[in-house]
């Protein structure tokens, strides 16, 4: 029994010696390196405690919008036309159509066989009244492929053809010419000028064009 107690006391003394040795070794290591671990931990905690924490913005505060970046606009220099190229023709407005009174010669006409015709203004614009032998027709201008001035009544039966030196009246329903050789004062002058200065012939009748 005595021997057993001595054995336990010896083991306890051995354990205490080992623990004391480990503590001494840790103290010597810290002394050797010159670093106090406890002091370093306390200093780190104090540093984090002193760091300022940013306060949250109040609800009414709005973030300031950043200024927009300037937009780059390239400068376009107008190109100059090359002197070697022909000039570009500028578009011109189409010429206005002549007035109805300038196209249709109104007034008295002297026709063949002592017949007389009158063209008088009508109450409707771009129309005239053709009077012959107590009859009257409202005539309006109709486009003509030949280039001559062509007037027709509202029914399309009576047709008045106006040429440079004479005019004529036609009946399309009967297919015949009612009047011919009708001349306004302007047409009388035109016919006289054609006699004095006739237009050049379309065909050479002298025989030199063979």
C-alpha positions as semicolon CSV with decimal commas, in nm:
position;residue;x (nm);y (nm);z (nm)
1;X;0,000;0,000;0,000
2;X;0,280;0,234;0,083
3;X;0,446;0,154;-0,238
4;X;0,135;0,242;-0,434
5;X;0,110;0,590;-0,274
6;X;0,471;0,664;-0,347
7;X;0,414;0,573;-0,709
8;X;0,117;0,818;-0,740
9;X;0,314;1,098;-0,573
10;X;0,597;1,044;-0,817
11;X;0,366;1,062;-1,122
12;X;0,207;1,385;-0,991
13;X;0,545;1,547;-0,941
14;X;0,647;1,442;-1,290
15;X;0,330;1,601;-1,441
16;X;0,382;1,926;-1,256
17;X;0,734;1,941;-1,378
18;X;0,630;1,896;-1,739
19;X;0,364;2,170;-1,712
20;X;0,610;2,404;-1,548
21;X;0,856;2,332;-1,824
22;X;0,603;2,415;-2,096
23;X;0,510;2,746;-1,933
24;X;0,874;2,836;-1,891
25;X;0,940;2,750;-2,254
26;X;0,650;2,979;-2,373
27;X;0,771;3,262;-2,150
28;X;1,124;3,228;-2,279
29;X;1,000;3,226;-2,642
30;X;0,805;3,545;-2,591
31;X;1,098;3,703;-2,410
32;X;1,332;3,594;-2,687
33;X;1,123;3,748;-2,968
34;X;1,035;4,062;-2,773
35;X;0,659;4,045;-2,857
36;X;0,395;4,063;-2,588
37;X;0,097;3,876;-2,732
38;X;-0,149;4,004;-2,473
39;X;-0,043;4,362;-2,523
40;X;-0,072;4,324;-2,903
41;X;-0,427;4,187;-2,874
42;X;-0,534;4,474;-2,645
43;X;-0,383;4,733;-2,883
44;X;-0,563;4,583;-3,186
45;X;-0,897;4,587;-3,003
46;X;-0,847;4,951;-2,902
47;X;-0,761;5,047;-3,264
48;X;-1,081;4,890;-3,402
49;X;-1,283;5,060;-3,128
50;X;-1,150;5,407;-3,227
51;X;-1,229;5,368;-3,602
52;X;-1,512;5,604;-3,708
53;X;-1,825;5,432;-3,834
54;X;-1,995;5,633;-4,121
55;X;-2,335;5,764;-4,022
56;X;-2,629;5,669;-4,251
57;X;-2,778;5,942;-4,475
58;X;-3,107;6,096;-4,360
59;X;-3,418;5,987;-4,558
60;X;-3,460;6,333;-4,715
61;X;-3,109;6,341;-4,853
62;X;-3,079;6,259;-5,224
63;X;-2,765;6,142;-5,395
64;X;-2,602;6,402;-5,614
65;X;-2,627;6,305;-5,982
66;X;-2,304;6,301;-6,169
67;X;-2,263;6,565;-6,442
68;X;-2,337;6,426;-6,791
69;X;-2,044;6,366;-7,015
70;X;-2,010;6,605;-7,313
71;X;-2,144;6,466;-7,643
72;X;-1,890;6,462;-7,920
73;X;-2,020;6,614;-8,244
74;X;-1,790;6,585;-8,543
75;X;-1,746;6,899;-8,747
76;X;-1,850;6,841;-9,108
77;X;-1,673;7,060;-9,357
78;X;-1,875;7,122;-9,676
79;X;-1,706;6,969;-9,973
80;X;-1,608;7,196;-10,256
81;X;-1,702;7,098;-10,611
82;X;-1,414;6,985;-10,820
83;X;-1,322;7,225;-11,104
84;X;-1,290;6,920;-11,331
85;X;-1,655;6,820;-11,289
86;X;-1,946;7,002;-11,456
87;X;-2,153;7,226;-11,236
88;X;-2,466;7,073;-11,091
89;X;-2,777;7,235;-11,229
90;X;-3,005;7,376;-10,959
91;X;-3,367;7,273;-10,966
92;X;-3,601;7,549;-11,083
93;X;-3,969;7,577;-11,011
94;X;-4,196;7,481;-11,301
95;X;-4,338;7,770;-11,497
96;X;-4,692;7,867;-11,411
97;X;-4,960;7,775;-11,662
98;X;-5,089;8,072;-11,867
99;X;-5,422;8,220;-11,766
100;X;-5,738;8,107;-11,943
101;X;-5,797;8,457;-12,086
102;X;-5,449;8,454;-12,241
103;X;-5,508;8,116;-12,408
104;X;-5,859;8,172;-12,544
105;X;-5,908;8,490;-12,746
106;X;-6,245;8,633;-12,649
107;X;-6,441;8,873;-12,864
108;X;-6,583;8,883;-13,219
109;X;-6,482;8,640;-13,495
110;X;-6,545;8,690;-13,867
111;X;-6,594;8,355;-14,044
112;X;-6,644;8,238;-14,400
113;X;-6,975;8,307;-14,576
114;X;-7,019;8,622;-14,363
115;X;-7,084;8,421;-14,050
116;X;-7,007;8,581;-13,712
117;X;-6,922;8,419;-13,377
118;X;-6,886;8,575;-13,033
119;X;-6,684;8,436;-12,740
120;X;-6,795;8,608;-12,420
121;X;-6,683;8,556;-12,057
122;X;-6,893;8,315;-11,854
123;X;-6,993;8,336;-11,489
124;X;-6,788;8,021;-11,425
125;X;-6,410;8,062;-11,425
126;X;-6,218;7,900;-11,712
127;X;-6,530;7,895;-11,933
128;X;-6,664;8,112;-12,215
129;X;-6,999;8,139;-12,390
130;X;-6,991;8,072;-12,765
131;X;-7,279;8,249;-12,944
132;X;-7,376;8,176;-13,304
133;X;-7,710;8,225;-13,480
134;X;-7,895;8,297;-13,159
135;X;-7,760;7,985;-12,987
136;X;-7,520;7,979;-12,695
137;X;-7,296;7,706;-12,558
138;X;-7,078;7,707;-12,249
139;X;-6,732;7,604;-12,363
140;X;-6,443;7,485;-12,146
141;X;-6,078;7,426;-12,229
142;X;-5,980;7,063;-12,296
143;X;-5,622;6,936;-12,320
144;X;-5,523;6,863;-12,679
145;X;-5,243;6,637;-12,800
146;X;-5,187;6,853;-13,111
147;X;-5,112;7,163;-12,904
148;X;-5,406;7,360;-13,048
149;X;-5,656;7,524;-12,813
150;X;-5,965;7,301;-12,792
151;X;-6,294;7,405;-12,632
152;X;-6,589;7,173;-12,576
153;X;-6,937;7,234;-12,440
154;X;-7,062;7,052;-12,131
155;X;-7,231;6,782;-12,345
156;X;-6,916;6,721;-12,551
157;X;-7,101;6,783;-12,881
158;X;-6,980;7,128;-12,992
159;X;-6,605;7,171;-13,038
160;X;-6,419;7,497;-13,103
161;X;-6,065;7,460;-13,243
162;X;-5,839;7,765;-13,217
163;X;-5,524;7,776;-13,431
164;X;-5,270;8,048;-13,478
165;X;-5,427;8,203;-13,790
166;X;-5,791;8,078;-13,777
167;X;-6,059;7,892;-13,575
168;X;-6,341;7,649;-13,663
169;X;-6,657;7,509;-13,509
170;X;-6,731;7,133;-13,525
171;X;-7,032;6,919;-13,443
172;X;-6,902;6,587;-13,310
173;X;-7,245;6,427;-13,301
174;X;-7,305;6,490;-13,670
175;X;-6,937;6,455;-13,756
176;X;-6,915;6,772;-13,967
177;X;-6,760;7,119;-13,964
178;X;-7,014;7,397;-13,908
179;X;-6,785;7,701;-13,940
180;X;-6,440;7,752;-14,086
181;X;-6,199;8,039;-14,141
182;X;-6,314;8,224;-13,828
183;X;-6,062;8,493;-13,735
184;X;-6,011;8,704;-13,426
185;X;-5,819;9,032;-13,457
186;X;-5,510;8,853;-13,322
187;X;-5,545;8,581;-13,585
188;X;-5,580;8,839;-13,865
189;X;-5,243;8,985;-13,767
190;X;-5,087;8,639;-13,740
191;X;-5,212;8,544;-14,089
192;X;-5,070;8,866;-14,234
193;X;-4,730;8,798;-14,077
194;X;-4,729;8,443;-14,218
195;X;-4,787;8,581;-14,567
196;X;-4,502;8,830;-14,530
197;X;-4,262;8,590;-14,356
198;X;-4,371;8,233;-14,435
199;X;-4,221;7,957;-14,223
200;X;-3,949;7,740;-14,382
201;X;-4,080;7,446;-14,582
202;X;-4,050;7,105;-14,425
203;X;-3,933;6,954;-14,756
204;X;-3,683;7,093;-15,002
205;X;-3,877;7,156;-15,328
206;X;-3,585;7,304;-15,520
207;X;-3,442;6,965;-15,604
208;X;-3,113;7,035;-15,425
209;X;-3,192;6,788;-15,148
210;X;-3,175;6,483;-15,366
